[in-house]
Amino acid sequence: MILGAGGMLGTDLCKVFPDALKFTHHELDITERELVIKTIRENKPDVVINAAAYTKVDQAEDEEELACAINGYAPGYIAEGCALAGATLIHYSTDYVFDGSKPEYIESDQTNPINAYGRSKLLGEQEIAKHTDNYMIIRTSWLFGKHGRNFVDTMMRLSPQMENVKVVNDQLGRPTYTADLALKTAEIIDMEPGIYHLTNSGTCSWYDFASAIIPNVIPCTSKDYPTKAKRPRYSVLRNTKTTPMRHWKDALKEYLKEKRA
Ligand SMILES: NC(=O)c1ccc[n+]([C@@H]2O[C@H](COP(=O)([O-])OP(=O)(O)OC[C@H]3O[C@@H](n4cnc5c(N)ncnc54)[C@H](OP(=O)(O)O)[C@@H]3O)[C@@H](O)[C@H]2O)c1
């Protein structure tokens, strides 16, 4: 069963799991506890994959309650349903559960979110663990994919409109292609429960990432480009549990090729 099936990652998951029962936001609102539990119990899935989320990082500073309802408490309801139905829960979390004070983070590292979105996603991890042991929480980062708004598309839109596009050079992370993440999810589905860090390989700054997309980009610092939500300086997720995914540059090439096709 796939929840959040209409989102950027959700749509790619639906391609990888064509026989899954799929629920878009319109079809199942994950904040409706009774309905969520009832839907999972009635359908008796082996696995529930939750790709539904509140993903507006800056807006979350003004809407933390809403972000927590969707990213925090709702995953707990899904976990309750999974526990009653005997299903495994696969859920996605984020690099933003960390504060960015270390160059990279492994799965067991101490969390300490520095923005409202990160706090809401950490709450989701905690609520899941309260209700079931049979979960896989996949932390990922800097997603881009065909079926949602993302950084790559923003750069391609801005590039012809501006002489130079300023992009921050002091936040480091790992861009991740949703098509790759969906395939990797299928690959690890029978592994041990627990927390996984899954991203494309290779570390870069947003400036490096932008430079691989458009020609007219210039670096700036986070101070030159203030945003409502603070971002961690380092948000590199190191995967210590499974084989690495391909380099983000190879994934980006494929994404750009498919966009042009
Ligand atoms: N995007 C990133 O860079 C990034 C980075 C790290 C981790 N993640 C995590 O990866 C996962 C997938 O992210 P994504 O970028 O694919 O997100 P997305 O494109 O924003 O998709 C999220 C989906 O959830 C749906 N949704 C929102 N509220 C809902 C609710 N109450 N009930 C049911 N569905 C609801 C949205 O529907 P509407 O559009 O109709 O609201 C949308 O279809 C999320 O857990 C996210 O936190 C994302």
The ligand as a Gaussian input file, in Angstrom:
#p B3LYP/6-31G(d) Opt

LIG

0 1
 N       11.785000      16.934000      -1.219000
 C       12.926000      16.796000      -0.584000
 O       13.940000      17.415000      -0.938000
 C       13.046000      15.848000       0.578000
 C       14.258000      15.775000       1.275000
 C       14.358000      14.877000       2.339000
 C       13.285000      14.070000       2.697000
 N       12.110000      14.190000       2.014000
 C       11.011000      13.339000       2.427000
 O       10.721000      12.452000       1.352000
 C        9.327000      12.162000       1.307000
 C        8.756000      12.450000      -0.071000
 O        8.937000      13.820000      -0.359000
 P        8.441000      14.482000      -1.737000
 O        9.424000      15.531000      -2.087000
 O        8.067000      13.423000      -2.715000
 O        7.123000      15.223000      -1.222000
 P        5.969000      15.928000      -2.086000
 O        6.277000      15.911000      -3.535000
 O        5.697000      17.234000      -1.395000
 O        4.753000      14.934000      -1.872000
 C        4.111000      14.820000      -0.658000
 C        2.742000      14.273000      -0.940000
 O        2.063000      14.166000       0.315000
 C        0.743000      14.622000       0.113000
 N        0.148000      15.038000       1.381000
 C        0.318000      16.184000       2.075000
 N       -0.435000      16.187000       3.172000
 C       -1.101000      15.012000       3.185000
 C       -2.053000      14.427000       4.051000
 N       -2.473000      15.080000       5.150000
 N       -2.551000      13.208000       3.750000
 C       -2.160000      12.552000       2.641000
 N       -1.263000      13.053000       1.772000
 C       -0.744000      14.272000       2.045000
 C        0.870000      15.768000      -0.864000
 O       -0.382000      16.036000      -1.465000
 P       -0.791000      17.571000      -1.814000
 O        0.230000      18.034000      -2.783000
 O       -2.162000      17.407000      -2.351000
 O       -0.747000      18.306000      -0.495000
 C        1.886000      15.192000      -1.843000
 O        1.249000      14.427000      -2.830000
 C        8.714000      12.994000       2.445000
 O        8.610000      12.203000       3.597000
 C        9.709000      14.089000       2.664000
 O        9.652000      14.621000       3.982000
 C       11.959000      15.043000       0.966000

